[in-house]
Amino acid sequence: MPRRARIVVPGLPLHIVQRGNNRADCFFSDDDRRFFLHHLVRLSGQEACDVHAYCLMTNHVHLLLTPHRAEGCARLMRRVDLLHSQYVNRKYGRTGSLWEGRFRSCVVDSETYLLQCYRYIESNPVRAGMVSRAGDHPWSSYGFNALGAESSWLVPHEEYIRLGASAPERCDRYRALFADHVDVQGIREATNGNFPLGTEPFLQALARKLGRRVAPGRPGRPVRAGVAAEADLLACGGKRGASLI
């Protein structure tokens, strides 16, 4: 899957994956995970990013967040990654890059795929054979989203809030969703390729707004929608853009 410039649109959720360099470990102890989360919590507020779900694995990180500034997610990941790299190198006497370059991400169609991304992220330890149930992995947002644990920093997305009128009802309905199918392959391909993840109408609307093709393998000339729309396509740390959809 070829890598492309990221599409980052203020107000639209992103699934983010950051891997260790050469898929090597980036967490060696629970203290390492606590350090990473401490700075993720602190800096997500500074960079205007609402974090909805997360999972810390041994050699990679999954995040589901909504940036409210065009450059917010890029700055957040750059700052957290740098601090964690310095911490790990100093603590374990290592040198060199800890992370596998720039993170990978996909814009998510909230109505169709958002809750699938929630479950994809929190089920990752089960798919990896680390635990038998998502709730057995302590380094994810499952406790907050599925079990009602308190959190001062996780922000439920509107699609999650629509699950029920109260927190217990939302947790019950969210747990029930784990019996449903998750498009694992589709989420992986979109994230690894930096393509949007959504229905055909969502992709078409996004392409019209951006004035360019957003999905892989679609023939034809890109649709021109004007200079202002073009600015909405943001490579990490690139130009500012207006909200879409």
C-alpha positions in Angstrom: 0.0 0.0 0.0 1.6 3.3 -1.1 1.9 6.1 1.4 0.3 9.4 0.7 0.1 12.9 2.2 -2.3 12.8 5.1 -5.7 14.3 5.0 -6.3 16.1 8.3 -9.5 18.1 8.6 -10.5 20.0 11.8 -13.6 18.5 13.3 -13.2 15.1 11.5 -11.9 12.1 13.6 -8.6 10.4 12.8 -7.4 6.9 13.4 -3.7 7.1 14.1 -1.1 4.3 14.3 2.5 5.0 15.5 4.9 2.0 15.3 8.3 1.4 16.8 11.2 1.6 14.4 11.5 -1.7 12.5 8.5 -2.8 14.6 10.8 -3.0 17.7 9.4 -2.4 21.2 8.6 1.2 22.3 7.3 0.2 25.8 9.4 -1.9 28.1 7.5 -1.4 31.4 4.3 0.0 32.8 6.3 3.1 33.9 7.0 3.7 30.2 3.3 3.5 29.4 2.5 5.8 32.2 5.1 8.3 30.9 3.6 8.2 27.4 0.0 8.6 28.7 1.0 11.5 31.0 2.3 13.5 28.1 -0.5 12.5 25.8 -3.0 13.7 28.3 -1.1 17.0 28.9 -0.4 17.8 25.3 -3.7 16.7 23.7 -5.4 19.6 25.5 -2.7 22.1 24.5 -3.0 21.0 20.9 -6.8 21.0 20.8 -7.2 17.3 20.1 -10.1 15.3 21.7 -8.9 11.7 22.3 -11.8 9.2 22.1 -10.0 5.9 22.3 -6.5 4.6 22.6 -4.5 1.4 23.0 -0.8 1.0 24.0 0.6 -2.2 22.6 4.2 -3.3 23.1 5.6 -1.9 19.8 2.9 0.5 18.6 0.2 2.9 19.6 -3.4 3.3 18.4 -5.3 6.6 18.9 -8.7 7.8 17.8 -8.9 11.5 18.1 -10.6 14.6 16.6 -8.3 17.6 16.0 -9.8 21.1 16.2 -6.9 22.8 14.6 -5.4 21.8 11.2 -1.9 21.3 12.7 -3.0 19.9 16.0 -2.5 16.2 15.5 0.9 16.6 13.9 2.1 18.8 16.7 0.7 16.4 19.3 2.3 13.3 17.9 5.6 15.1 17.3 5.8 16.4 20.8 4.7 13.2 22.5 7.0 11.0 20.4 10.0 13.2 21.0 9.5 13.2 24.8 9.0 9.5 24.9 12.0 8.8 22.7 14.2 10.9 24.9 12.9 9.2 28.0 13.4 5.7 26.7 16.9 6.4 25.3 18.0 7.9 28.5 16.4 5.3 30.8 17.7 2.3 28.8 21.0 3.7 27.5 19.9 3.3 23.9 20.5 5.6 20.9 18.8 6.2 17.6 15.2 6.5 16.5 12.5 4.9 18.6 9.6 5.4 16.2 9.1 4.3 12.6 9.1 7.8 11.1 5.9 9.7 10.7 2.6 8.2 12.0 0.0 6.8 9.7 -3.6 7.9 9.8 -7.0 8.0 8.1 -9.9 10.4 8.3 -13.0 8.4 9.6 -16.6 8.7 8.4 -18.1 9.1 11.8 -21.6 7.8 11.0 -20.5 4.5 9.5 -17.0 3.6 10.7 -16.3 5.6 13.9 -17.6 3.0 16.4 -15.9 0.3 14.4 -12.6 2.2 14.9 -13.3 2.4 18.6 -13.7 -1.4 18.7 -10.8 -2.1 16.3 -8.5 -0.2 18.6 -9.6 -1.7 21.9 -9.7 -5.2 20.5 -6.2 -5.1 19.3 -4.7 -6.9 22.3 -7.2 -9.7 21.8 -6.3 -10.1 18.1 -2.6 -10.1 19.0 -3.2 -12.9 21.5 -2.1 -10.8 24.5 -5.4 -11.2 26.4 -8.6 -13.2 25.9 -10.9 -10.2 26.5 -10.5 -6.5 25.7 -11.2 -5.6 29.4 -8.1 -7.6 30.5 -5.7 -5.2 28.8 -5.2 -2.2 31.3 -3.6 0.1 28.7 -6.6 1.0 26.6 -9.7 3.1 26.8 -12.0 0.0 27.1 -12.4 0.6 30.8 -13.8 4.1 30.1 -15.9 3.3 27.0 -17.2 -0.1 28.0 -17.1 -0.3 31.8 -17.7 3.3 32.9 -14.4 4.0 34.5 -13.8 7.6 35.2 -11.4 9.7 33.1 -10.6 13.4 33.2 -9.3 13.5 29.7 -11.0 11.1 27.3 -13.7 12.8 25.3 -16.7 10.7 24.1 -17.5 11.3 20.4 -21.0 12.3 19.5 -21.6 8.9 17.8 -20.7 7.2 21.1 -23.0 9.5 23.1 -25.8 8.6 20.8 -25.7 5.0 22.1 -27.7 5.9 25.1 -29.3 8.5 27.3 -27.1 7.7 30.3 -23.5 6.6 30.9 -24.5 3.0 32.0 -26.8 2.6 29.0 -24.0 3.8 26.7 -21.6 1.3 28.2 -24.1 -1.6 28.0 -24.8 -0.9 24.3 -21.1 -0.3 23.5 -20.1 -3.7 25.1 -22.8 -5.4 23.0 -21.3 -4.0 19.8 -18.2 -6.1 20.4 -20.2 -9.1 19.1 -20.6 -7.3 15.7 -18.3 -7.5 12.7 -15.5 -5.0 12.4 -13.9 -4.3 9.0 -10.4 -5.0 10.2 -8.9 -5.2 6.7 -10.6 -2.0 5.6 -9.4 -0.1 8.6 -5.8 -1.4 8.2 -5.6 -0.6 4.5 -7.0 2.9 4.9 -4.7 3.7 7.8 -1.6 2.3 6.3 -2.2 4.1 3.0 -3.3 7.4 4.6 -6.7 7.1 2.8 -10.0 8.3 4.2 -12.2 5.5 5.6 -15.9 5.8 4.8 -18.8 5.2 2.5 -18.8 6.2 -1.2 -20.9 9.3 -0.6 -18.5 10.4 2.2 -15.5 9.9 -0.1 -17.2 11.7 -3.0 -18.1 14.7 -0.7 -14.6 14.8 0.6 -13.1 14.7 -2.9 -15.4 17.6 -4.0 -14.4 19.7 -1.1 -10.7 19.0 -1.5 -10.8 19.2 -5.3 -8.8 16.0 -5.7 -9.0 12.3 -5.6 -9.0 10.9 -2.1 -9.5 7.1 -2.6 -7.0 4.7 -4.3 -7.4 3.3 -7.8 -10.2 5.6 -9.0 -9.6 6.7 -12.6 -10.2 10.1 -14.1 -9.1 13.7 -13.6 -9.4 15.2 -10.1 -12.3 17.4 -9.5 -11.4 21.1 -9.2 -13.2 22.8 -6.3 -11.1 26.0 -6.0 -8.1 27.2 -4.1 -9.9 27.4 -0.8 -10.9 23.8 -0.9 -7.4 22.7 -1.8 -6.1 24.2 1.4 -8.2 21.7 3.3 -5.8 18.9 2.3 -3.2 19.1 5.0 0.0 17.2 5.1 1.2 16.9 8.6 2.3 20.3 9.9 1.1 21.9 6.6 -1.1 24.8 5.8 -4.3 25.6 7.7 -7.6 24.5 6.3 -11.3 25.0 7.0 -13.6 22.3 8.4 -15.2 19.8 6.1 -18.6 18.0 6.4 
